[in-house]
Amino acid sequence: MKPQITIDRAQIWIAVAILGFVALGSFWVESAFRQRGEEDAQKLAIRLEPDYYVEQFNFIRLSNSSKANYHLTGDKLVHLPRTDQYEITNPHINSFAEQRTPVTIIAARAVVDQKSNTVIPQREHDIVRLYDNVSVERPDGENSHFMRLETDYLMLTPDDDLITSDHPVTLFTQGIEARAVGLVANIATQQLELLSKVHARLKKRGD
């Protein structure tokens, strides 16, 4: 005699089957998300690594009037694809133009943000951030005197010929040594302003 499947028992088996499908579906979704997460993590790790580099590079930046005004060299330049930035080891920058005393800027490291409409937020200007053992030096010229600036951080905006910093700085000129926090300097006009906590010392001859 064949066993009879009651309605209650049939409902139980249907419920069990539904639970099984739900469990399988959840396992599949979890596996899919885990795999996607691993792939995204791998892609992110790849993008965090430089995608190319140049050693002993030499670069001249032209002004809007097509006259060279910034000559940049360095031991190594790497491109960081995630942030679309350039990192430079031992950058050496010479700013020069007609009727202007040249200015030399060196540092241990620099990070360059080039103007771009593809990144968020958009970059409207080229920005060079200089870190560690930063030195800016201007020799004696026809219309200017010797000046050297030392700090651990500077920001250079080539489009505006501006140098700014909110870090401690030390300024050396003929007969004066000044210390301050923050500065704004215009390379085109070769004017410099110390912003706060300014302390100056007159140097004796022979110091």
C-alpha positions as CSV (number, residue, x, y, z in Angstrom):
1,M,0.0,0.0,0.0
2,K,1.5,3.3,-1.1
3,P,2.1,5.9,1.7
4,Q,-0.1,8.9,1.6
5,I,1.5,12.4,1.7
6,T,-0.8,14.6,3.7
7,I,-1.2,18.3,3.0
8,D,0.7,19.2,6.2
9,R,3.6,17.1,5.3
10,A,3.7,18.5,1.8
11,Q,3.8,22.0,3.2
12,I,6.7,21.1,5.4
13,W,8.7,19.7,2.5
14,I,7.9,22.8,0.4
15,A,9.1,25.0,3.3
16,V,12.3,23.0,3.6
17,A,12.9,23.3,-0.2
18,I,12.3,27.1,-0.1
19,L,14.8,27.4,2.9
20,G,17.3,25.4,0.9
21,F,17.0,27.6,-2.1
22,V,17.3,30.8,0.1
23,A,20.4,29.4,1.8
24,L,22.0,28.5,-1.6
25,G,21.1,31.9,-2.9
26,S,22.6,33.7,0.1
27,F,25.8,31.6,-0.2
28,W,26.0,32.5,-3.9
29,V,25.5,36.2,-3.2
30,E,28.0,36.2,-0.4
31,S,30.6,34.4,-2.6
32,A,30.0,36.8,-5.4
33,F,30.4,39.9,-3.2
34,R,33.5,38.3,-1.6
35,Q,35.0,37.7,-5.0
36,R,34.1,41.2,-6.2
37,G,35.6,42.7,-3.0
38,E,38.8,40.8,-3.5
39,E,39.0,41.9,-7.2
40,D,38.4,45.5,-6.1
41,A,41.1,45.3,-3.4
42,Q,43.5,43.9,-6.0
43,K,42.7,46.7,-8.4
44,L,43.1,49.3,-5.6
45,A,46.4,47.8,-4.6
46,I,47.6,48.0,-8.2
47,R,46.4,51.6,-8.5
48,L,48.2,52.5,-5.3
49,E,51.5,51.4,-6.9
50,P,53.2,53.8,-9.4
51,D,52.4,53.0,-13.0
52,Y,55.6,54.4,-14.4
53,Y,58.8,56.3,-13.4
54,V,61.6,58.3,-14.9
55,E,65.1,58.5,-13.5
56,Q,67.4,61.5,-13.9
57,F,64.7,63.5,-15.6
58,N,64.9,67.0,-17.0
59,F,61.8,69.2,-17.6
60,I,61.3,72.8,-18.7
61,R,57.9,74.4,-18.0
62,L,57.0,77.1,-20.5
63,S,55.0,80.2,-19.5
64,N,52.0,81.5,-21.3
65,S,54.3,83.7,-23.4
66,S,56.3,80.6,-24.4
67,K,59.4,81.8,-22.5
68,A,60.9,79.2,-20.3
69,N,60.5,80.1,-16.6
70,Y,60.9,76.9,-14.6
71,H,63.6,74.3,-15.1
72,L,63.0,71.1,-13.1
73,T,65.4,68.2,-12.6
74,G,65.4,65.3,-10.1
75,D,66.8,61.9,-9.3
76,K,63.5,60.1,-9.9
77,L,59.9,60.9,-10.9
78,V,57.1,58.4,-10.3
79,H,53.4,58.8,-11.3
80,L,50.7,57.7,-8.8
81,P,47.7,56.8,-10.8
82,R,45.1,56.8,-7.9
83,T,45.7,60.5,-7.2
84,D,47.2,61.4,-10.6
85,Q,50.2,63.0,-8.8
86,Y,53.9,63.0,-9.5
87,E,56.4,62.4,-6.7
88,I,59.9,63.6,-7.2
89,T,63.0,62.6,-5.3
90,N,65.6,65.4,-4.7
91,P,63.9,68.0,-6.9
92,H,66.0,70.9,-8.1
93,I,64.0,73.9,-9.6
94,N,65.5,76.9,-11.3
95,S,63.2,79.9,-11.9
96,F,64.5,82.3,-14.5
97,A,63.3,84.9,-16.9
98,E,64.6,88.1,-18.6
99,Q,65.3,91.0,-16.3
100,R,64.8,88.8,-13.2
101,T,67.4,87.4,-10.8
102,P,67.2,83.5,-11.0
103,V,65.9,81.7,-8.0
104,T,67.0,78.1,-7.1
105,I,64.7,75.8,-5.0
106,I,65.8,72.4,-3.7
107,A,64.2,69.8,-1.4
108,A,64.4,66.2,-0.5
109,R,61.0,65.4,-2.0
110,A,58.2,67.1,-4.0
111,V,54.6,66.2,-5.0
112,V,53.2,67.7,-8.1
113,D,49.5,68.2,-8.8
114,Q,49.0,69.2,-12.5
115,K,46.0,71.1,-13.5
116,S,43.2,68.7,-14.6
117,N,39.5,68.6,-15.4
118,T,39.3,64.8,-14.9
119,V,40.0,64.6,-11.1
120,I,37.6,65.6,-8.3
121,P,37.9,68.3,-7.2
122,Q,39.2,69.8,-10.4
123,R,42.7,71.3,-10.3
124,E,42.8,74.8,-11.8
125,H,46.5,75.4,-11.3
126,D,49.7,73.4,-11.2
127,I,50.9,73.0,-7.6
128,V,54.3,71.8,-6.4
129,R,54.6,70.8,-2.7
130,L,58.1,70.6,-1.5
131,Y,59.1,68.6,1.7
132,D,62.1,68.2,4.0
133,N,65.3,70.3,3.8
134,V,63.7,72.9,1.5
135,S,65.9,75.7,0.5
136,V,65.2,78.8,-1.7
137,E,68.2,80.8,-2.7
138,R,68.5,84.0,-4.7
139,P,72.0,85.4,-5.5
140,D,73.0,89.0,-5.7
141,G,71.6,90.7,-8.8
142,E,71.3,94.0,-10.4
143,N,68.1,94.8,-8.6
144,S,68.2,92.4,-5.7
145,H,70.4,91.2,-2.9
146,F,71.3,87.7,-1.7
147,M,68.6,85.8,0.1
148,R,68.2,82.2,1.4
149,L,65.1,80.7,2.9
150,E,65.1,77.4,4.8
151,T,62.1,75.4,5.9
152,D,60.6,71.8,5.9
153,Y,57.6,72.7,3.6
154,L,56.8,75.0,0.8
155,M,54.0,75.2,-1.8
156,L,54.9,76.6,-5.2
157,T,52.2,77.8,-7.7
158,P,54.0,78.3,-11.0
159,D,51.0,79.9,-12.8
160,D,51.0,82.8,-10.2
161,D,54.8,82.8,-9.4
162,L,53.9,82.3,-5.8
163,I,55.6,80.5,-2.9
164,T,53.7,80.0,0.3
165,S,54.1,78.1,3.6
166,D,52.4,77.8,7.0
167,H,55.4,76.1,8.6
168,P,58.3,77.6,10.5
169,V,60.8,79.3,8.2
170,T,64.3,80.9,8.5
171,L,65.3,83.7,6.3
172,F,68.9,84.8,5.7
173,T,69.8,88.1,4.0
174,Q,72.7,90.5,4.1
175,G,73.0,91.4,7.8
176,I,69.7,89.9,9.0
177,E,68.6,86.4,10.1
178,A,64.8,86.2,10.6
179,R,62.6,83.4,11.9
180,A,58.9,83.2,11.5
181,V,55.9,81.0,10.9
182,G,54.4,81.2,7.5
183,L,55.3,83.3,4.4
184,V,54.1,84.5,1.0
185,A,56.7,85.2,-1.7
186,N,56.3,86.4,-5.2
187,I,59.0,85.2,-7.5
188,A,58.1,87.6,-10.3
189,T,58.4,90.7,-8.1
190,Q,60.9,89.0,-5.8
191,Q,59.0,90.3,-2.7
192,L,58.6,88.2,0.4
193,E,56.3,88.6,3.5
194,L,56.8,86.8,6.8
195,L,53.4,86.2,8.3
196,S,53.6,85.6,12.1
197,K,55.9,85.1,15.1
198,V,58.6,87.0,13.4
199,H,62.0,87.3,15.2
200,A,64.9,89.0,13.6
201,R,68.6,89.2,14.6
202,L,71.1,91.6,13.1
203,K,74.3,89.8,12.3
204,K,77.6,91.3,13.1
205,R,80.2,91.6,10.4
206,G,82.1,88.4,10.0
207,D,79.2,86.2,11.3
